[in-house]
């Protein structure tokens, strides 16, 4: 009589399905509409004073290349401010500092987006999990968690510039939030880790072909905002945004599992350009 196993056999615990990630700077996008009617009703002296106060503060915020101003095309906003900061506490303090400006009374915050710079480690996660399992460590045990922490710390040091980036100096920006589909017929989160890693690798190869033309910063927002990720693309030629995003939609992970939020496209502005933008 043949047997397929012995009564004492114990199957190995399943490896985690969640990929490891590295988190860095906290990110805030602020989309603003100018309240033109009350602004135009102000006398020239008051306009000049309010703008000068705003230019002083915005120049200070921008000096470390951790904040930037963009004028937005289309109806969704007039201005977009982007801020990278080491913590949510610093982002929150920055929000209140801006809201105390006199100019802020003539701006409406049409929407905002809160996220954290994220580097996904799909390719290395599986290798890390398998290496820890080969040492006989059970997933999520104290020893396993210690091994994960050591791995992440090594990678965090190596990736520090990417985790805490400066705002690129390119002329144009494209920002949009996005999700991975989790519906009845296509659910990204039910795919095995290896399959998700394969698709993300193919997706990344498309982006690498545009590496000299586009700078991309991905930020995670699961549990922080209404979408799962925010994507910032920076380039000197705005047409490249269309070409990159269009080409990516043909790869499997985008064609099957991507859901996109609203797109914002803008032009980089310096604080000293505010008088011209506001007609003061």
LUMMARZA-653879 format. One line per 5 residues: number of its first residue (from 0); for each residue x, y, z of N, C-alpha, C. Coordinates in pm, whole numbers. Each point is the difference from the previous one (the first is absolute). Layout:
<rs>
NUM) X/Y/Z/X/Y/Z/X/Y/Z | ...
</rs>
This chain:
<rs>
0) 86/-119/0/-86/119/0/89/124/0 | -25/93/-93/82/121/-9/-57/109/88 | 89/87/44/-43/114/81/57/127/-60 | -66/109/25/46/130/-52/72/80/105 | 8/-50/120/69/73/105/-13/-75/131
5) 67/44/99/-7/-63/130/-83/86/93 | -60/-63/103/-83/77/93/76/111/70 | 132/-12/11/77/100/74/48/117/-86 | -28/-8/-132/43/109/-86/-73/129/35 | 74/110/3/-58/133/25/36/89/-118
10) -101/54/-63/28/85/-116/64/130/45 | 88/52/-85/68/126/31/-101/113/-1 | 15/96/91/-94/112/2/10/81/-128 | -113/49/-44/-3/80/-123/77/130/20 | 73/40/-103/72/127/6/-98/116/-15
15) 31/115/55/-91/115/-10/-24/40/-145 | -119/51/-26/-35/47/-135/19/151/-16 | 27/69/110/13/146/-5/144/39/-29 | 26/76/-106/138/39/-29/51/102/101 | 129/-1/22/62/99/88/6/135/-70
20) -5/106/78/11/135/-54/91/83/89 | 60/101/-60/75/101/74/-76/131/-8 | -12/69/112/-69/128/3/97/112/34 | -23/117/-57/88/114/22/-76/125/36 | 14/101/-83/-58/131/29/-153/-3/-6
25) -62/74/90/-144/22/-7/-26/106/-108 | -111/-17/-72/-25/83/-117/-140/61/9 | -9/128/-37/-128/69/-5/-12/72/-134 | -109/-27/-70/-38/76/-119/-120/88/38 | 7/127/-32/-109/93/24/-43/61/-133
30) -126/-22/-39/-54/57/-123/-88/119/39 | 32/116/-56/-63/125/42/-67/71/-116 | -117/58/29/-67/88/-95/8/143/51 | 26/92/-90/5/141/37/-142/57/1 | -35/69/105/-131/65/11/11/136/-71
35) -19/-5/-130/31/117/-83/-86/121/32 | -128/-18/26/-85/117/19/41/84/122 | 12/-60/119/46/82/113/143/48/-17 | 85/-80/-68/138/43/-21/7/126/-87 | -78/2/-107/-2/116/-90/-58/123/67
40) -80/-21/105/-61/113/70/99/70/93 | 111/-65/29/101/60/88/74/113/-72 | 40/101/76/82/106/-58/142/-53/-26 | 72/66/-87/131/-45/-44/98/-10/116 | -6/95/95/92/-3/113/-22/-126/85
45) -126/-35/26/-30/-119/80/43/-127/-73 | -24/-4/-131/44/-116/-78/152/-17/10 | 72/110/-18/146/-6/3/50/-49/136 | -61/51/108/43/-39/135/-23/-149/25 | -119/-48/-39/-32/-141/23/90/-92/-82
50) 27/40/-122/86/-82/-86/142/-3/55 | 50/116/44/136/4/50/18/-88/123 | -99/3/89/5/-89/117/3/-147/-43 | -83/-34/-100/-5/-138/-47/131/-40/-68 | 58/90/-81/125/-28/-68/112/-27/101
55) 2/78/108/103/-19/103/-10/-139/61 | -121/-39/38/-18/-132/64/26/-112/-100 | -55/11/-121/17/-106/-99/146/-14/-43 | 72/111/-7/142/-7/-35/78/-74/108 | -36/23/125/65/-72/111/-29/-150/-8
60) -126/-34/-27/-38/-142/-9/69/-68/-118 | 19/74/-109/56/-58/-121/152/-7/3 | 62/73/91/145/15/-2/75/-132/11 | -54/-96/73/66/-130/12/-45/-99/-104 | -72/47/-101/-56/-85/-106/-89/-110/56
65) -69/33/109/-95/-94/60/-144/43/-25 | -20/117/-62/-131/48/-39/10/60/-139 | -112/4/-71/-1/58/-134/-141/46/-35 | -6/98/-90/-126/56/-49/-16/-33/-147 | -122/-39/-38/-32/-24/-141/-131/69/-33
70) -8/59/-117/-129/50/-48/-65/-113/-80 | -126/-27/29/-70/-117/-54/-82/41/-122 | 6/-82/-104/-82/23/-117/-135/-69/17 | -105/61/-53/-133/-59/10/-77/53/119 | -117/-58/23/-95/54/97/18/-53/142
75) 85/-100/20/4/-68/129/65/84/109 | 91/89/-40/69/86/96/73/108/-77 | 41/105/71/85/103/-59/147/-21/39 | 20/-41/124/135/-21/51/7/-136/70 | 119/-59/-1/24/-122/77/132/18/75
80) -6/-18/130/120/3/83/34/-142/38 | 129/-34/-10/48/-133/39/103/18/110 | -11/-84/103/92/8/113/49/-139/37 | 132/-15/15/61/-119/58/58/39/135 | -36/-76/104/51/29/133/31/-132/73
85) 91/3/97/38/-124/70/-114/-65/78 | -104/75/36/-104/-57/86/-134/67/-27 | -107/-66/45/-133/60/-8/-11/123/88 | 71/-1/114/-4/117/89/50/125/-73 | 108/-17/-77/53/115/-73/-92/43/-113
90) -65/-96/-64/-98/36/-103/-116/77/60 | -47/-44/116/-114/65/64/35/143/42 | 123/18/54/44/134/37/9/89/-123 | 45/-55/-110/8/76/-125/-139/42/-47 | -97/-91/9/-138/34/-38/-50/121/78
95) 19/-1/131/-48/111/82/76/128/-29 | 129/-13/-31/78/120/-33/-55/65/-126 | -32/-80/-100/-56/54/-123/-139/59/22 | -80/-68/81/-138/47/21/-5/133/75 | 109/38/66/4/129/70/35/116/-93
100) 42/-32/-124/30/107/-95/-127/77/-37 | 14/129/-18/-114/80/-43/-51/-42/-137 | 93/-41/-89/-40/-44/-133/-90/-122/5 | 16/-82/105/-79/-123/12/-150/28/5 | -39/120/44/-142/37/3/-59/11/-140
105) 88/7/-101/-47/15/-137/27/-126/-83 | 25/-109/70/21/-129/-63/-95/-103/60 | -53/-86/-84/-82/-112/46/78/-130/-24 | 8/-82/102/67/-130/-13/-99/-95/-67 | 16/-21/-131/-97/-84/-72/14/-147/37
110) 123/-44/24/24/-135/49/144/-7/48 | 34/-111/62/137/-21/45/28/-150/-2 | 127/-35/16/36/-141/3/117/-21/94 | -16/-97/91/102/-30/101/54/-140/-24 | 132/-14/-2/61/-130/-29/141/-3/58
115) 69/-108/-24/138/-15/47/82/-66/-111 | 117/56/-28/85/-57/-105/22/-149/29 | -22/-82/-101/4/-145/18/83/-66/-110 | 86/-89/41/72/-86/-93/-45/-144/23 | -64/-59/-99/-44/-138/11/116/-96/-25
120) 4/-107/76/111/-95/-8/-48/-138/-46 | -80/-1/-106/-55/-127/-47/110/-101/-31 | 102/44/-71/101/-96/-46/80/-59/116 | 29/82/101/82/-50/111/-83/-63/112 | -130/29/5/-82/-54/109/-2/-152/0
125) -25/-59/-117/-7/-146/-9/133/-63/41 | 112/58/-45/131/-53/35/24/10/151 | -41/112/58/18/19/144/-82/-101/79 | -126/-18/-39/-87/-96/69/56/-141/-9 | 46/-37/-121/52/-136/-18/129/-22/79
130) 84/103/8/125/-13/76/-29/-17/149 | -96/74/51/-35/-12/142/-64/-136/29 | -85/-47/-92/-63/-131/19/105/-111/-4 | 103/16/-85/106/-100/-8/78/-9/129 | 0/107/80/66/-3/131/-90/-61/107
135) -119/-45/-41/-91/-62/94/-84/98/80 | -6/126/-46/-76/101/73/-146/0/-46 | -91/1/94/-142/3/-31/-42/142/-33 | -81/18/-106/-47/135/-34/-64/70/120 | 39/126/18/-54/90/103/45/-36/142
140) 90/-95/15/58/-26/131/95/113/34 | 37/19/127/95/106/36/131/-8/-79 | 51/-122/-23/124/-15/-75/-20/40/-147 | -113/-40/-54/-33/38/-139/-10/152/-10 | -75/62/90/-17/145/-5/134/73/15
145) 89/-57/82/133/60/13/78/-7/-130 | -11/-112/-70/68/-14/-129/-55/97/-103 | -131/17/1/-63/96/-92/49/142/31 | 4/35/127/44/134/40/144/26/-44 | 87/-99/13/140/16/-43/8/23/-151
150) -76/-78/-75/0/14/-145/-49/138/-43 | -110/45/61/-55/130/-36/94/114/36 | 68/-13/113/93/105/41/116/13/-98 | 52/-112/-46/109/4/-99/-47/67/-128 | -119/-37/-45/-50/57/-124/-38/147/18
155) -49/34/118/-38/140/28/122/92/-11 | 113/-45/52/122/81/-9/45/15/-145 | -11/-107/-76/42/5/-140/-92/87/-84 | -128/7/37/-100/71/-80/-33/139/55 | 78/49/95/-34/126/68/-31/116/-95
160) 80/24/-104/-32/112/-90/-134/-14/-70 | -39/-123/-30/-129/-21/-66/-115/8/98 | 24/-31/125/-106/5/100/-29/143/46 | 101/85/-4/-18/139/42/47/91/-114 | -79/5/-108/43/71/-120/-23/150/10
165) 72/72/-84/-31/141/-25/-102/6/-113 | -74/111/-7/-93/17/-112/84/23/-126 | -15/-83/-101/79/18/-123/-25/137/-62 | 100/52/-70/-8/134/-58/-62/2/-139 | -58/-108/-45/-58/-4/-135/-115/100/-14
170) -29/37/-124/-98/105/-28/-144/-44/22 | -29/-128/-17/-138/-47/3/-18/-113/101 | -123/-10/48/-37/-108/92/-130/-65/-46 | -11/-130/22/-126/-72/-13/-19/-78/129 | -111/27/70/-29/-72/124/-134/-70/-13
175) -6/-124/48/-128/-71/5/4/-106/109 | -114/-26/64/-10/-114/92/-48/-123/-75 | 24/-117/58/-43/-123/-65/-20/-113/101 | -75/-101/-43/-26/-121/78/39/-122/-83 | 10/-112/67/2/-131/-67/-139/-60/13
180) -51/-51/-111/-136/-52/-4/-17/-118/96 | -111/-2/70/-31/-112/89/-150/-34/-10 | -46/-15/-125/-140/-28/-25/-29/-148/-7 | -117/-33/-52/-47/-138/-1/77/-86/-101 | 39/59/-114/64/-80/-105/151/21/-6
185) 50/110/50/144/27/-2/39/60/134 | 73/-76/79/39/45/133/151/-15/15 | 69/112/-3/146/3/12/47/-69/127 | -76/17/107/45/-49/131/-22/-150/19 | -60/-66/-98/-15/-145/6/104/-72/-86
190) 81/75/-72/106/-63/-79/114/-44/92 | 66/-111/-31/117/-42/79/111/105/-9 | 82/4/103/110/95/6/88/-7/-125 | 37/-120/-43/91/-14/-114/-62/59/-126 | -129/-17/-17/-66/53/-120/-6/153/5
195) -30/54/117/-1/147/13/140/56/-26 | 103/-68/51/137/45/-21/35/-1/-148 | -43/-105/-71/28/-9/-144/-64/116/-75 | -126/27/30/-70/107/-70/59/137/33 | 38/20/126/60/128/37/136/19/-65
200) 73/-109/-18/130/9/-69/-21/45/-144 | -96/-60/-68/-27/39/-139/-47/145/-7 | -81/40/96/-48/138/8/117/96/18 | 92/-36/88/116/85/25/92/12/-120 | 8/-103/-82/87/5/-117/-49/104/-100
205) -132/21/-7/-52/106/-86/49/136/50 | -13/21/131/43/127/58/147/28/-21 | 82/-104/5/145/19/-16/37/52/-137 | -81/-28/-100/29/51/-134/-16/151/-8 | -70/57/98/-21/146/3/86/66/108
210) 95/-73/54/75/48/117/71/132/-26 | 50/24/-120/69/124/-28/-90/118/-25 | -130/-26/-14/-94/106/-33/-95/34/114 | -29/-97/85/-99/18/106/59/-39/135 | -26/80/101/33/-38/138/-132/-37/68
215) -4/-116/60/-122/-51/64/21/-14/150 | -99/47/77/1/-19/144/-135/-63/38 | 6/-120/56/-120/-72/43/-17/18/150 | -122/28/42/-27/11/143/-121/-88/35 | 8/-66/113/-107/-88/45/-100/76/85
220) -127/-34/-14/-104/72/75/-107/-91/55 | 26/-131/3/-97/-93/60/-14/34/148 | -121/28/42/-25/40/138/25/147/27 | 51/72/-98/29/143/16/-94/87/-81 | -42/-49/-118/-88/78/-85/-91/-94/-78
225) -77/54/-96/-107/-78/-60/46/-99/-107 | 121/18/-52/55/-93/-96/118/-73/64 | 57/-95/-74/106/-83/57/140/56/-24 | 19/69/-111/130/61/-31/-20/135/-66 | 100/85/15/9/121/-78/122/-8/-90
230) -13/48/-122/110/-4/-97/32/142/-44 | 125/41/16/48/127/-52/100/-27/-111 | -25/59/-116/92/-8/-113/51/140/-30 | 129/15/-19/61/129/-29/77/-11/-132 | -17/98/-88/69/-2/-129/7/142/-57
235) 92/20/-92/7/128/-70/-92/3/-121 | -30/-117/-55/-92/-11/-114/-128/-68/49 | -113/74/8/-122/-61/56/-57/-112/-86 | 32/-4/-130/-53/-105/-86/48/-138/45 | 115/-4/65/53/-129/44/-89/-64/106
240) -77/81/75/-95/-58/97/-101/-87/-75 | -55/54/-107/-98/-73/-80/59/-128/-56 | 122/10/-54/61/-117/-61/29/-109/104 | 53/40/115/32/-97/105/-125/-68/53 | -100/78/38/-120/-57/61/-77/-84/-101
245) -3/45/-125/-68/-77/-104/68/-135/-21 | 133/2/-8/72/-127/-22/-18/-94/119 | 1/56/120/-15/-85/119/-136/-68/6 | -101/62/-60/-134/-60/6/-11/-128/-80 | 100/-28/-83/-1/-124/-76/65/-115/75
250) 72/30/110/56/-113/74/-108/-62/88 | 26/-122/44/-105/-81/62/-53/60/129 | 89/50/86/-45/49/129/-89/122/-14 | 28/85/-99/-85/118/-21/-128/-37/-74 | 13/-82/-104/-118/-36/-79/-104/-75/83
255) 46/-83/93/-92/-83/77/-38/59/135 | 93/70/64/-20/28/143/9/148/40 | 25/90/-94/18/140/39/-129/80/-7 | -23/81/102/-108/98/3/63/137/27 | -34/98/-83/64/131/10/-97/105/52
260) 52/89/82/-77/113/48/17/120/-92 | -33/121/46/14/119/-85/146/33/-26 | 26/51/-117/135/41/-40/12/152/12 | 115/44/50/31/143/10/131/25/-75 | -2/96/-92/122/34/-72/30/147/23
265) 126/30/31/33/136/39/136/45/-50 | 22/131/12/125/64/-38/71/47/126 | 129/-22/7/78/42/117/5/153/7 | -24/54/118/4/144/22/88/30/121 | 64/115/-3/76/49/113/-88/94/82
270) 25/11/131/-83/91/82/-3/142/-54 | 111/49/-57/4/137/-50/-86/20/-125 | -53/-109/-56/-93/11/-114/-143/25/44 | -29/-9/130/-137/18/47/-62/134/-41 | 73/114/9/-62/126/-42/-53/-5/-143
275) 77/-59/-92/-45/-8/-138/-120/-94/-13 | 4/-114/71/-110/-94/-8/-131/58/55 | 14/79/105/-120/55/66/-37/138/-54 | 76/48/-98/-36/127/-61/18/119/90 | 93/-7/94/19/111/93/109/93/-52
</rs>
